[in-house]
Every structure is written in C-alpha cells, then in structure tokens.
Amino acid sequence: MNNERFFKNQNLPFVEGRHAQHSTRLFKPHMHRRFSVGAVSKGSLYFRIGSEQVPLTQGTLAVINPEILHSCNPQPISARSYYMLYLDTTWCLQVQQMLWQVETFVPLLNPILEKWRLYDLYIQTMEQLMDDRYELLEKEQALVQLAEVLFLHGCNPQRLVEQKQQSKVDDLKQLLESDLEREFIMAAAAERLHVNPYTLLRQFRKNTGITPHAYRMNCRIEKARRLLQQGEEIADTALACGFYDQSHFHRHFKAMTTLTPGEYQRCLLPL
C-alpha cells in the first residue's frame, strides 16, 4: 500500500516536503530547479545521478544540486519509504550568504553524504516539517539549521569562483524556460543567440547531461506543479504548460513525479 504525504505552505514558499511510505512507484530520470535532499527511512534503493549509480540505505543522504539529472528506484522493484526535501535556490543562497561572501548558489561537491549525524538531523527535520503540531517558525528554524550544516559540510565556495561561465548555455536555458505553451525549435534559438544550432546543442548536452527538449519538459512539469498547487484546473494547467492534451500531460507528469496530476493536487490541496 502506497501512502504519500506532502508539506507545502504559502507562508514558507521556499520549501516543499514529501514523505512516501511503502512506495513501489518508479521514477523516470528527471531534474529539479530546486536544491533537493532525499533519504530512505525503510528499505533501500539505487540512486542514479549522471553516469553514477550508488545504493541508498538508512544513514545516507542523497544530495541533488539544481538541474542535475537523477532518479531513485529500487532494484528489483520493492517497497521502500523515503523523505524528499525541495528548497528554492534563492532561499539556499540566503543561508549561504550567512556563511560566506557569495553572489550565486554554491552547489555541493558530492551527491552522497554518508554520515549518521547528518542523516539523523535530516530525518528529525523532516518529521518536524510534516508534523502539524509544530509552528511554522519552528519548522523554518529547523530548516535553516539543516541547510547550514549541509552547506558547511558539503560545499567549497572557492570552487564556484574558479568555474567558467557557460553563457550561451545559460542564455538557451532562459529561452527554454519561457513561453512554455509554444513550440520551440533550435534554429530560431541559435539565430537569436548568434551561434551554430548544433554546436549549441552539443554544448548544452555536455553542460546539463540532457537535451534541450528534456530540459524544456522538466520546466513544463515544474510549472505544472506550481499551477496545481494554486488550485488550477488540470485541463487548463495542461494547456498553459504546452501539452497538447490531458493524456500527454498525464503521461509526462506521472513519469517525473510518480503521481498523476490529480493525485498530486489532492495531496496538496485541502478537501
């Protein structure tokens, strides 16, 4: 039996929490615009990030920087329970600026953190986040403490200064994120950016690990999640995000979240 709980509150707009119990749902490789942290509370699974695949069990955190292709699934298929925490990078940057003088989000160096101290703090924070008995201020303070510990343990801010900027790729990302209800072709984007479309395609895939189409599809799903959280009708959401019908929307949304749009909306909206 699958049991899903979500935390989302308009007064803490920077965070979303998810607790799945005895889940057998499978994820297609996907990415998030937010900084994400996950952990298994019962059972085990395999965490695939880029070309790397590692087992994930109790005592280990999976750390996923924004826009990194990943998936977490058991092999063979079996039930597992897990927590997922999604944090907006703008909020994360505020926490990092409390620690260092940085202007942009500093990614964590390693996708796996195998320390029981960090795992226990994460589980404690997630249980508090999902518990209605705690006030929002308590939840916010717990999240700040968790983020601070994770960043101090896993970040190297100096490395960010040394990284080269991928300006054309960043420009293409902005184009892919806009006007999601419209068709998009590489030739038009390349002409606008004054580059060879196939050189740009190659650079984009090398930088992100996915194609522009896959990136745009992830942007559509992220927008769909926001609209569904706001109570928008599923049909209207599908059109606003560029899906040609509800079946097309349903298939891609479930592949990336394991939930149908209706299931996702029912988990988040009060009856």
C-alpha positions in Angstrom: 0.0 0.0 0.0 1.4 3.4 -1.0 0.9 6.3 1.3 2.0 9.9 0.3 2.2 13.0 2.4 3.3 16.4 1.3 4.2 19.6 3.1 3.5 22.9 1.3 2.6 26.2 3.0 2.2 29.6 1.4 3.9 31.2 4.4 7.0 29.1 3.8 7.0 29.3 0.0 10.7 28.2 -0.4 10.2 24.6 0.8 8.2 21.5 -0.2 8.4 18.2 1.7 7.4 14.7 0.7 7.1 11.5 2.7 6.3 8.3 0.8 5.6 5.1 2.8 5.8 1.6 1.4 6.0 3.1 -2.1 6.7 0.9 -5.2 6.4 3.7 -7.7 9.2 4.2 -10.2 10.8 7.5 -11.3 11.9 8.3 -14.8 15.3 10.2 -14.8 14.4 13.8 -14.2 15.7 17.0 -12.6 14.5 19.8 -10.3 15.0 23.6 -10.5 15.4 23.4 -6.7 18.1 22.1 -4.4 16.9 18.7 -3.2 17.8 16.2 -0.4 16.5 12.7 0.0 16.8 9.8 2.3 15.5 6.3 2.8 13.7 5.7 6.1 12.9 2.0 5.4 14.1 -0.4 2.7 16.8 0.5 0.1 17.1 1.8 -3.5 19.6 2.8 -6.1 20.4 6.5 -6.6 21.4 7.2 -10.1 23.0 10.6 -10.9 24.7 11.3 -14.2 26.6 8.1 -15.1 27.0 7.1 -11.4 24.7 4.6 -9.6 25.1 4.0 -5.8 22.9 2.1 -3.2 21.0 4.3 -0.9 20.1 2.9 2.6 19.5 4.3 6.1 22.3 6.5 7.2 22.9 8.1 3.8 21.7 11.3 2.2 21.2 11.9 -1.5 22.1 15.5 -2.3 20.9 16.8 -5.7 22.0 20.1 -6.9 19.6 22.1 -9.2 19.2 20.9 -12.8 21.1 17.6 -12.3 19.6 14.6 -14.0 18.8 11.8 -11.5 16.5 9.0 -10.4 16.0 6.9 -7.3 14.4 3.4 -7.8 14.7 0.0 -6.1 16.3 -3.0 -7.9 14.4 -5.3 -8.0 11.1 -3.5 -7.5 10.2 -3.5 -3.8 8.5 -1.2 -1.4 10.5 1.5 0.3 9.8 4.5 2.5 11.6 7.8 1.9 11.7 11.6 2.5 12.3 14.3 -0.1 13.1 17.9 0.7 13.0 20.6 -2.1 14.4 24.0 -1.3 14.4 27.1 -3.6 17.9 28.1 -4.5 17.2 31.8 -3.7 16.5 30.8 -0.1 19.5 28.5 -0.1 21.6 31.4 -1.3 20.4 33.5 1.7 21.6 30.8 4.1 25.0 30.5 2.2 25.4 34.3 2.4 25.1 34.0 6.1 28.2 31.7 5.9 30.3 33.2 3.1 30.5 36.2 0.7 29.0 34.6 -2.4 26.7 36.0 -5.1 25.3 32.8 -6.6 24.3 29.4 -5.1 27.2 27.2 -4.3 26.5 23.6 -5.3 27.5 20.7 -3.0 30.5 18.7 -4.2 29.3 15.2 -3.6 25.9 13.7 -4.3 26.2 11.2 -1.4 26.7 12.1 2.3 27.3 9.0 4.5 27.2 10.4 8.0 24.7 9.3 10.6 24.9 12.7 12.3 23.7 14.4 9.1 21.1 11.7 8.4 19.6 11.8 11.9 19.4 15.6 11.7 17.7 15.4 8.3 15.1 12.8 9.5 14.4 14.8 12.6 13.9 18.0 10.5 11.6 16.2 8.0 9.5 14.7 10.7 9.1 18.1 12.3 8.3 19.6 8.9 5.5 17.1 8.3 4.0 17.4 11.8 1.2 19.9 12.2 1.9 20.2 15.9 5.0 22.3 15.2 4.6 26.0 14.5 5.9 27.4 11.2 8.6 29.4 12.9 9.9 26.2 14.5 9.9 24.5 11.1 11.7 27.4 9.5 14.4 27.5 12.1 14.9 23.7 11.8 15.3 24.1 8.0 17.9 26.8 8.4 19.9 24.7 10.8 19.8 21.7 8.5 20.8 23.8 5.4 23.6 25.4 7.3 25.1 22.0 8.4 24.7 20.6 4.9 26.4 23.5 3.3 29.3 23.7 5.7 29.9 20.0 5.3 29.5 19.7 1.5 30.3 23.0 -0.2 33.6 24.6 -1.4 32.7 28.3 -2.2 36.1 28.9 -3.7 35.4 26.3 -6.4 32.5 28.4 -7.6 34.8 31.3 -8.3 37.0 29.0 -10.4 34.2 27.7 -12.6 33.9 29.1 -16.1 30.6 30.6 -17.1 28.7 28.8 -19.9 27.0 32.0 -21.1 25.4 30.6 -24.3 24.0 27.6 -22.4 22.6 29.8 -19.7 21.0 32.0 -22.4 19.5 29.0 -24.0 18.1 27.8 -20.6 16.3 31.2 -20.3 14.7 30.7 -23.7 13.7 27.2 -22.9 12.1 28.3 -19.7 9.9 30.9 -21.4 6.7 30.7 -23.4 6.2 27.0 -22.4 2.9 26.9 -24.2 4.5 27.5 -27.6 6.6 25.3 -30.0 10.3 25.7 -29.8 13.0 24.9 -32.4 16.8 25.1 -32.0 17.3 27.0 -35.3 15.3 30.0 -34.0 17.1 30.0 -30.7 20.5 29.7 -32.3 19.8 32.6 -34.6 18.7 34.7 -31.7 21.9 33.8 -29.8 24.2 34.1 -32.9 25.6 30.6 -32.7 25.6 27.4 -34.7 22.5 25.4 -33.6 24.3 22.1 -33.5 27.3 23.5 -31.6 24.8 24.9 -29.1 23.0 21.6 -28.9 26.3 19.8 -28.1 27.4 22.3 -25.5 24.0 22.2 -23.8 24.0 18.4 -23.5 27.6 18.4 -22.3 26.8 21.1 -19.7 23.5 19.6 -18.4 23.5 16.0 -19.3 20.2 16.2 -21.1 18.8 17.6 -24.4 17.1 21.0 -24.7 13.8 19.1 -25.2 14.2 17.2 -22.0 15.1 20.4 -20.2 12.0 22.1 -21.5 9.9 19.2 -20.5 11.2 19.5 -16.9 10.4 23.2 -17.0 6.9 22.3 -18.1 6.4 19.9 -15.2 7.8 22.4 -12.7 5.3 25.0 -13.9 2.5 22.4 -13.8 3.4 21.6 -10.2 3.1 25.3 -9.3 -0.2 25.7 -11.0 -1.7 22.6 -9.5 -0.6 23.8 -6.0 -2.5 27.0 -6.7 -5.7 25.0 -7.5 -5.7 25.5 -11.2 -7.8 23.0 -13.2 -5.9 20.1 -14.7 -7.0 20.8 -18.3 -6.1 24.5 -18.0 -2.7 23.6 -16.5 -2.0 21.2 -19.4 -2.6 23.9 -22.0 -0.7 26.5 -20.1 2.3 24.2 -19.9 2.3 23.3 -23.6 0.8 19.8 -23.5 -1.5 19.2 -26.5 -4.0 17.1 -24.4 -4.5 15.8 -20.9 -3.3 12.3 -21.8 0.1 13.8 -23.0 0.2 15.8 -19.7 -0.8 12.9 -17.5 1.9 10.6 -19.0 4.8 13.0 -18.6 3.8 14.3 -15.2 3.5 10.8 -13.8 6.8 9.7 -15.3 8.6 12.5 -13.5 6.7 12.6 -10.2 5.2 9.0 -9.9 1.8 10.8 -9.3 -0.9 11.7 -11.7 -1.8 15.5 -11.8 -5.0 14.7 -9.9 -3.2 12.7 -7.2 -0.6 15.4 -6.8 -3.2 18.1 -6.4 -5.3 16.1 -3.9 -2.2 15.6 -1.7 -1.5 19.3 -1.5 -4.9 21.0 -1.5 -7.4 20.8 1.4 -10.6 19.0 0.9 
